[in-house]
Amino acid sequence: MAAVTGPAAARPDVTAARRLVVKIGSALLVGPQGLRADWLTGLSADVAAARARGADVILVSSGAIALGRRVLGLPAGTLPLEQSQAAAAVGQIRLARAYEEALAPHGLTAAQILVTLEDTEDRRRYLNSRATMGMLLSLGVVPIVNENDTVATDEIRFGDNDRLAAQIAVTTGADQLILLSDVDGFYSANPRIDPAARRFDTIAAITPEIEAMAGDPVSGLSKGGMKTKLMAAKTAVAGGCAMAILEGSVDRPLSALAAGAACTWFLPAGDPQTARKRWIAAMKDRGAVVVDAGAARALMQGKSLLPAGVRAVEGDFGRGEPVAIRGPGGAALGKGLIRYTAAEARAIMGRRSGEIPALLGYPGRAALIHRDDMAI
């Protein structure tokens, strides 16, 4: 069995995370009486402690529909799409305000980011989301991410925040993803039905045998069961991100995890940066940029590619598409996801970044290809 039940010391250390994504389930955040403000206060203290250690923190939070349906007096159970969207519209503003008020005493600023499945599948939107969240994190902000239930249809939905959290973790290059749930890990069977079910401390590979053990949702508010958590784990570990499933109802769930609380860790084969470089390198080129000797040296030192260093643009490509990077003699240097169309790249090549607004008519990004979107 591709599971390890070794000592707790073999687990990843949440206090060592460089970038941490935490998913909060509806059942944890919203109780029979509404928002669990005391629990949110404890979680916010954990977030503040992580930020004080120097870690970036992103929260992927359910709860908007659960909050909104209470305000609107909608019945329990599955809602029609239009009622779910109405509940989300009412609940999102309350959810954002709750996080803002909980984080403010710690000197932390919250930002709301609403996404759909399309935003992560389209490369241009993907790069925009990555850049926006990267800037927010660099400014010390705590992004609060949720699916944009007010506009998403069934065809463009994640459908659960487990998979959304995993995609956000990969998008932002997080090294750890924590799913705060109503169960304390992954079991060989549903522990609420089978008393002989056993929990795994760590899982090194998600095999068909592991997948067969997944059950269905057990909470009245939560959409995601173990099947969706395994799907999230596949996405996370493929992106070099370790993922933990943790029972999150305690007052300080991240502190409890750091102290050795029961959970299951899914282990990645590598780190986020290596996984991302491998993903980019495997893409098919849509065009190419030829750089001068100075830019080639800068790229080899881990720098981004600026328009000033580009001497030629080949092919016809769109924003976010993969292009080959070639040196002045035509030698292949690497590949990257370009932030401009081919026409825009030709318009700004050889020019300074400060000239981009005048050349294109709008403020663009300083780098033609950012170093995080490049495999050299």
C-alpha positions in Angstrom: 0.0 0.0 0.0 1.4 3.4 -1.0 0.9 4.8 2.5 3.3 5.4 5.3 2.3 5.3 8.9 5.7 6.3 10.3 6.5 8.7 13.1 5.1 12.2 13.3 8.6 13.6 12.6 8.3 12.4 9.1 5.5 14.8 8.5 6.0 18.2 6.8 6.4 21.0 9.3 3.7 23.6 8.9 5.8 26.2 10.7 8.4 25.9 7.9 6.0 26.7 5.1 7.2 29.5 2.8 3.7 29.9 1.2 0.7 28.4 2.8 -2.8 27.9 1.4 -5.5 27.1 3.9 -9.0 25.9 2.8 -11.9 26.5 5.2 -15.0 24.4 4.9 -18.5 25.8 5.3 -19.3 23.5 8.2 -16.3 25.0 10.2 -17.1 28.6 9.5 -20.9 28.6 9.6 -22.8 26.8 12.5 -26.5 26.5 13.3 -26.5 30.1 14.7 -24.6 31.6 11.8 -21.0 32.7 11.5 -18.7 31.1 14.1 -16.9 34.3 15.0 -14.9 32.9 17.9 -13.5 30.2 15.6 -12.6 32.7 13.0 -10.8 34.8 15.6 -8.6 31.8 16.5 -7.9 31.0 12.9 -6.9 34.7 12.3 -4.5 34.4 15.2 -2.9 31.4 13.5 -2.7 33.4 10.2 -1.0 36.3 12.0 1.5 33.9 13.6 2.3 32.4 10.2 2.8 35.9 8.7 5.0 36.8 11.7 7.2 33.8 10.8 7.6 35.3 7.3 5.1 32.9 5.5 2.7 34.1 2.9 -0.9 32.9 3.6 -3.8 32.5 1.3 -7.2 31.5 2.6 -9.7 29.6 0.3 -12.9 30.0 2.1 -16.3 28.4 1.7 -19.3 29.8 3.5 -20.8 32.5 1.3 -23.8 30.5 0.2 -24.3 29.1 3.8 -24.3 32.7 5.2 -26.5 34.1 2.4 -29.1 31.4 2.5 -29.7 32.2 6.2 -30.2 35.9 5.5 -32.6 35.1 2.6 -34.4 32.3 4.5 -33.7 29.7 1.9 -34.3 26.0 2.9 -31.6 23.5 3.8 -30.3 21.1 1.2 -29.3 21.6 -2.4 -30.5 24.8 -3.9 -31.3 25.5 -7.6 -28.5 27.4 -9.4 -30.3 30.7 -9.4 -31.0 30.5 -5.6 -27.4 29.5 -4.9 -26.1 32.5 -6.9 -28.5 34.8 -5.0 -27.3 33.4 -1.7 -23.7 33.8 -2.8 -24.2 37.4 -3.7 -25.6 38.2 -0.3 -23.2 36.0 1.6 -19.9 37.0 -0.1 -20.1 40.6 1.2 -20.7 39.2 4.7 -17.9 36.7 4.4 -15.4 39.3 3.2 -16.4 41.7 6.1 -16.0 38.9 8.6 -12.4 38.2 7.5 -11.6 41.9 7.3 -12.8 42.4 10.9 -11.0 39.2 12.2 -7.6 40.0 10.6 -7.6 43.8 11.3 -6.6 43.5 15.0 -3.4 41.7 13.9 -2.6 44.6 11.5 -3.4 42.4 8.5 -5.3 43.5 5.4 -7.7 41.1 3.7 -8.4 41.1 -0.1 -11.3 39.3 -1.8 -10.6 37.3 -4.9 -13.4 35.6 -6.8 -12.5 33.0 -9.5 -14.2 30.5 -11.7 -12.8 27.3 -13.3 -12.3 29.2 -16.5 -9.9 31.6 -14.8 -7.5 28.8 -14.1 -7.9 27.0 -17.4 -7.3 30.0 -19.6 -3.5 30.8 -19.6 -4.0 34.6 -19.9 -6.4 34.7 -16.9 -4.2 32.2 -15.1 -1.2 34.5 -15.4 -3.2 37.5 -14.4 -4.5 35.7 -11.3 -0.9 34.6 -10.5 0.4 38.1 -10.9 -2.4 39.7 -8.8 -2.0 37.3 -5.9 1.8 37.6 -6.1 1.5 41.3 -5.8 -1.0 41.1 -2.9 1.3 38.7 -1.0 4.3 40.9 -1.6 2.4 43.8 0.0 1.6 41.6 3.1 -2.1 41.2 2.2 -4.0 38.0 3.0 -6.1 37.0 -0.1 -9.5 35.4 0.7 -10.3 33.3 -2.4 -13.7 31.8 -3.2 -15.4 30.5 -6.3 -17.4 33.2 -8.0 -20.8 31.5 -7.4 -22.7 34.6 -8.4 -21.8 34.1 -12.1 -20.5 30.6 -12.5 -22.7 28.0 -14.2 -22.4 24.3 -13.8 -20.2 24.1 -16.9 -17.6 26.5 -15.6 -17.6 25.5 -11.9 -15.0 23.8 -9.7 -18.0 22.7 -7.6 -16.0 22.4 -4.4 -13.3 24.5 -2.7 -11.0 21.5 -2.2 -10.0 21.4 -5.8 -10.1 25.2 -6.0 -7.7 25.4 -3.1 -5.3 22.9 -4.8 -5.4 24.9 -8.0 -4.7 28.1 -6.1 -1.8 26.4 -4.4 -0.3 25.4 -7.7 -1.0 28.7 -9.3 0.8 30.6 -6.5 3.7 28.1 -6.0 2.6 27.3 -2.5 4.6 24.6 -0.7 1.9 23.5 1.6 -1.9 23.2 1.4 -4.0 22.6 4.5 -7.6 21.4 4.0 -9.5 22.2 7.3 -12.3 19.7 7.3 -14.7 17.8 9.5 -12.5 14.7 9.5 -9.0 14.3 10.9 -7.5 12.7 7.8 -7.8 10.1 5.1 -9.1 6.7 6.3 -9.1 3.2 4.8 -13.0 3.5 5.0 -15.5 5.9 6.3 -14.8 6.0 10.0 -18.4 7.0 10.8 -19.6 3.8 9.3 -16.8 1.3 9.7 -15.2 1.2 13.2 -12.3 -0.8 11.8 -11.3 2.1 9.5 -7.7 3.3 10.0 -6.2 6.7 9.4 -3.0 7.2 7.4 -0.4 9.6 8.7 1.2 10.1 5.3 0.5 9.0 1.7 3.4 8.9 -0.6 1.5 8.1 -3.8 -2.2 8.1 -4.7 -2.8 4.6 -6.1 -6.0 3.0 -7.4 -6.2 1.2 -4.0 -6.1 4.5 -2.2 -8.7 6.0 -4.5 -11.0 3.1 -3.9 -11.0 3.9 -0.2 -12.6 7.4 -0.7 -16.1 7.9 0.5 -18.8 10.5 0.0 -19.6 13.8 1.8 -20.8 13.4 5.4 -21.6 17.0 6.3 -24.9 18.8 5.6 -23.1 21.9 4.5 -20.0 20.6 2.8 -20.0 19.6 -0.9 -16.6 17.9 -0.8 -16.0 14.3 0.4 -12.8 12.3 0.2 -13.1 11.9 -3.5 -12.8 15.6 -4.1 -10.0 15.8 -1.5 -8.1 13.1 -3.4 -8.6 15.0 -6.6 -7.2 18.1 -4.8 -4.2 16.1 -3.5 -3.4 14.9 -7.0 -3.3 18.5 -8.3 -1.3 19.7 -5.3 1.4 17.0 -5.2 1.8 17.2 -9.0 2.7 20.9 -8.5 5.2 20.1 -5.8 2.9 21.1 -2.9 2.4 18.9 0.2 -1.3 18.7 1.3 -2.8 17.9 4.7 -6.3 16.9 5.7 -7.0 18.2 9.2 -10.0 18.3 11.5 -10.3 22.0 11.9 -13.0 22.7 14.5 -10.6 23.4 17.3 -9.9 27.1 18.2 -6.4 27.3 16.7 -6.3 24.6 14.0 -2.9 25.6 12.5 -1.4 25.7 16.0 -2.8 22.3 16.6 -1.3 21.0 13.4 2.1 22.3 14.4 1.7 20.6 17.8 1.2 17.2 16.1 -2.6 17.0 15.7 -3.8 13.9 13.9 -4.0 14.4 10.1 -3.0 12.9 6.8 -0.2 14.4 4.7 0.0 13.8 1.0 3.7 14.1 0.0 4.9 15.6 -3.3 7.8 14.2 -5.3 9.6 17.6 -5.6 9.2 21.3 -4.8 6.8 23.8 -6.4 9.4 25.6 -8.4 10.8 22.4 -10.0 7.4 21.1 -10.8 6.4 24.4 -12.5 9.6 24.5 -14.5 9.0 20.9 -15.7 5.4 21.8 -16.6 6.5 24.8 -18.7 9.3 22.9 -20.4 6.9 20.2 -21.6 4.7 22.7 -23.4 4.7 23.1 -27.2 6.2 26.4 -28.4 3.8 28.9 -30.0 6.5 31.2 -31.1 9.9 32.5 -30.1 11.8 35.5 -28.9 15.4 36.1 -29.7 17.4 38.0 -27.0 20.7 39.8 -27.0 23.9 38.7 -25.2 23.2 40.9 -22.1 19.7 39.5 -21.7 21.0 36.0 -22.2 23.4 36.5 -19.3 20.7 37.9 -17.1 18.4 35.0 -17.8 21.2 32.5 -16.8 21.4 34.5 -13.5 17.7 33.9 -12.8 16.4 37.3 -14.0 13.2 38.0 -15.8 13.2 38.9 -19.5 12.6 42.6 -20.1 11.5 44.0 -23.5 14.8 45.9 -23.8 16.7 42.7 -24.3 14.6 41.3 -27.1 15.9 41.6 -30.7 13.3 39.6 -32.6 9.9 38.0 -32.2 8.8 35.0 -34.2 5.4 33.4 -34.7 1.9 34.4 -33.8 0.9 33.8 -30.2 -1.4 35.1 -27.5 -0.9 36.2 -24.0 0.1 33.4 -21.6 1.2 31.1 -24.4 4.6 29.2 -24.3 7.4 30.6 -26.4 11.0 29.5 -27.0 13.8 31.8 -25.8 16.8 31.9 -28.1 20.2 33.6 -27.7 21.8 35.9 -30.3 23.3 33.0 -32.2 20.0 31.1 -32.3 20.9 28.7 -29.4 18.0 27.5 -27.3 18.0 29.0 -23.9 14.7 27.9 -22.5 11.0 28.5 -22.7 8.5 30.8 -20.9 4.9 31.9 -20.7 4.8 35.3 -22.4 2.8 38.2 -20.9 2.1 39.9 -24.3 0.7 38.9 -27.7 3.1 38.6 -30.6 2.0 42.0 -32.0 2.5 43.7 -28.6 5.8 42.0 -28.1 7.0 43.3 -31.5 5.8 46.8 -30.6 7.8 46.9 -27.3 10.9 44.8 -28.1 14.1 46.7 -27.6 12.4 49.4 -25.6 12.5 50.2 -21.9 9.7 49.0 -19.6 8.8 52.6 -18.8 8.0 53.2 -22.5 5.3 50.5 -22.6 2.3 52.7 -21.7 3.1 55.1 -24.5 3.8 52.3 -27.0 0.7 50.2 -26.3 -1.7 52.8 -25.0 -2.1 51.1 -21.6 0.1 50.2 -18.6 1.6 46.8 -19.2 3.7 44.5 -17.1 7.4 45.4 -16.8 8.6 41.9 -17.7 7.9 40.3 -21.1 8.4 36.9 -19.4 8.7 36.7 -15.6 11.4 34.5 -14.2 8.6 32.5 -12.3 7.1 31.7 -15.7 10.3 30.5 -17.3 12.3 27.3 -17.6 15.9 28.0 -18.6 
